[in-house]
Amino acid sequence: MSEKGIKKFKCRQSVRGEGGFGSFNKHRCSFDAVKDGYCTIHHPDYVRKVSKAVARRQEEARRRSPEYKLRMAREEIEVLKKKNKKLRKKLKTYRAGLTY
Ligand SMILES: [Zn+2]
């Protein structure tokens, strides 16, 4: 059986040349299309999955950063300050209720 006549489609995604001389040239992905005209790594389903994973990793990295921790600590301080204010007010009313 000959493979002649079976046209293999290439992935429709255009990609940037990776590094070196071709860096600025956009060209078609060189992988064969396997689904919906895309290769396995450029198929929207896969891209979505990967970008979700990337977003999750970025979020995790963000949460580990000192800036994030500092901001969270500041927010917590604000909450505690408000709580403290409320408790002081309560304490005042309790003291006012003391008879001795
Ligand atoms: Zn591709």
Boltz pocket constraint, residues with backbone or C-beta under 6 A from the ligand:
constraints:
  - pocket:
      binder: B
      contacts: [[A, 11], [A, 12], [A, 13], [A, 29], [A, 30], [A, 31], [A, 38], [A, 39], [A, 40], [A, 41], [A, 42]]
      max_distance: 6.0
